[in-house]
């Protein structure tokens, strides 16, 4: 299937560093899938608020969830939001302070979220979230109760008004600084996953699952 190119809008068009803009849906999806953490921007009582939350992607939509009475969830139901994912790949040291930078991959998505009301669909989406992080774990868990499901709100945002921005490579020093005697280069940055820590009271005989042992991020 041919890779879709998202249409640029006044919100997604890059004015600074346009050569770093990426609008291919497949590239945007890879960045969204590389980390479960996003930041959600919205307004509360006329003030701008940005909160971290867990997201997951299914096809051409992005999802997140929270308590039905959460202020962040309730506010996001009624307004335009900006959802962002950023992956820091390196710190770029240049010969001048102004040329220092960072290597990164980021995505911004704009739109008004839809509420997922159907109980069957909500259950399936939560299963996709859990199994997407930890394959086959959902079927090992206690069954979610109707009360728990009713207390959970899932919001959905189409990946239609979106763009990615990516920086790679070394410093962009100006030519006249080429002979200045200071170290320049890139310090790579990556997220790492440590060894698991069993909880207090874990039943005897329960070994660490493979999806815990093999979990990676980034």
N, C-alpha and C positions, 0 to 999 in steps of 0.2 A: 504494500500500500504506500502511495506517495506521501512523503512527509508534509504535513500541513504547515503553512506559514501563517502566523497570526497577523491580522491587520493592525497596523500601528494607529494609535489614537492620540489625542492631546495628552493623555495621562501616561501612555506607555512609550511614546517617542522620546528617545534619549537626546537631550540638547548638549550635554557635556560628555565627551568621549563616545560619540555615536558609533565608532568603529568597534566598540565592545558590546554593542547591543546584539542580542540573539532573540529571534522570533520564531524559530522552528519549534513546533510543539514537542518533538521527541527530545530535544535538548532541554527544554523547560521541564519536561517530565522527569528526566534523569536527575536534575538538581532537586526537584521536589521529593523524589524517592530516596535521595541520598541521606536524609536526616529526618527523624520523626518530629523535630522541634521547629515550630514556626512562631512568628510574632504577628499578632492581630491588632490592627489599628482601627479605632472607632472613636466616637464622641460620647461622653457621659456628662450630662448636665452642662453642655456647651464647652466642655474641656476635652482636649485630645488625650486619649489613653492608648497605650500599647501594652498588650499582655502576651506572655509566652503561653503556648498550648501545644498539645500533641495533634498532629494532622495525619491524614492518610489519603491516598489518591486511588480512585477507582475510575478507570477510563479517562474521560475529559472533565471530571469534576474532583474537587478537593473537599474533604470533610473534616470536621472537628466536633467535639462533643463536650458537654458539661452538665452541671446540675440545672434542672428546670428553673430553679429560683436564683441562679447565678446572675448578678447584675451584668456581667460581661456578655453572657449569652442572651439575656433579655434585650439589652441595648443593641446587640448585633443583629437581632431579628428584624429591626425596623429601619435600618439605614445602610448607606454605602459603607463598605469597609475596604481596608487595604491589608492583604495577607502577604507576608514576606518570609522567605527562607534565605538564609545566608550561610555559606560555607567558607571559612577562612582557610586559605591554602598556603599562605606565606607572608612574611614581613619583608618588604623591599627596602634596602638601605642604599641610599644614593650619596653623591658627593656634596649635595646641598640639602638643607632642611626642606626646602619647598618641593624637592623631587622625591622625597621619601613616599612610599606608597604601600599597598598590600595587594597580594594576589588573592582572588576570591571568585566564587560563583554565587550569584544571587538571582532570585526571582521575585517579582512583585505582581500580585493579582488584584484587580479591582472589581467591585460589583456589589450587589445586594444579595445576601444569602437567602436560600430557600430553607424552610423547616421540613424535616423528614418526620411525618406524623404516623405513617403506617407502621404498626407494631412488627409485622413480619419483615418489612424492609429495614427497620431499625435494628432488629436482631441480626439480620444478615450483614449489615454494615459493621456492626460491632464485632462480629465474627471475623470479617475481613481485616479489621484493624488489628485484632489480637493475633490472628494467624499470619498476617503480613509481617509482624515483628517476630513472632515465635511460631514457626510452622506447626500446625496440628495441635496447638495448646488448647484451643477453644473446647474441643471435645473432652479434654481432661478436667475441665473446670466444673464446679457446681453450677447447675442450671440457674440462669438469671430469673429472678421472680418478676411477676407482673408489676409489683410495686416498684422494684428497682428500675425496670424498663420505663415505667411512666414518669419516674423522677429524673430521667435522662433526656436531654434535648440534643439532637444531632442537627447541625447546620451544614448546608451544602452550597458550594460556590462553583460556577462553571469556569473552566480555564479558557476564557475567551478574550477578555481584555487583560492581557498579561505580556510581560517581557522579561527576559533574562539579561544580566550584565555580567561579563566575565573578563577578568584581567589575568594575564599570565606573563611570564618572562621577567627579565631583570629591570634595573632602574632606567628611567628615561632621562639621563643627565643631559644638560645642554652641552653643546660641543665645546665651548670654551672651558668647561670644567674637567675635560678629559684627562688632564695631567695633574689634577689636584691630589695630593698624597694622603688619601684616607681610604680605608677598606670599604668596598661596595659589593653588593651581592644580595642573595635571597636566603632568609632563614625559613625553611619549610615548616609548616604548621599542619598538624593533623590530630583528629580525635582518636583516642585509644580506649579500648574496653579492658577493664581490669578483671581479675578473677572474681567469681561470684561469692557472695556472703550469705550462707543459709540463715534463715530467720530463727529466732529463739522459739523453741517449741516445735520445730520440724519433726514430724513423725519418723521414727527409726526405720531404716531400710529404704528410704526414698533417695535414690541417686540423682545427681545433677543431670538434667536432660541434655541431650545433644544440642538443642536450640539455644540453651544457655551457654554451654561450653563453646559453641561455634559462633556466637553472636558477634557481628561486626557492624561498624557504622562508618559513613562517609563515602 
